[in-house]
């Protein structure tokens, strides 16, 4: 499985491609940052992010795109920029028919470090170790993008099984399959 991880941001949008399957060593295929000028017009910044994401999609041909789920922060301006960059990444992938998964920051941290409260240095260190790199990717946005891809590779099999189970249950409900009555359980004295 090849996954493009996207850590959305207007000034620095981290991107990283990881290939592999759960339970096996993973391989980094690329890592970087799509940058925009902080003083540029918002529309131009979003177009620059789109072009950058499209280049990564063209070059690496991922099967999935994992994007950090935007969460509420105190700074509304930061949340808006992150959400806009996130939407651009989702649009680029969806336009090509590539499935998109959203992962929360704490979910990614827990998957990669074992703790949903890990700091950026811990995430970078674990990404370095898991991908057998010489040094942590810089800036932290790039390491976070790789962590998103790793998280998706490790969690996708379980998520797929859950989705299949929900779909099967919904199909069963739609067919109105009669349920067998429960057999009463009798307690046996000891």
Buried (B, 14 or more C-beta within 10 A) or exposed (E): BBBBBBBBBBBBBBBBBBBBEEEEEBEBBBBBBBBBEEEBEEEEBBBBBBEBBBEBBEEBEBEBBBBBBBEEEEEEEEBEBBBBBBBBBBBBBEEEEBBBBBBBBBBBBBBBBEEEEBEBEBBBBBBBEBBEBEEBBEBBBBBBBBBBBBBBBBBBEEEEEEEEEEEEEEEEEEEEEEEEEEEEEEEEEE
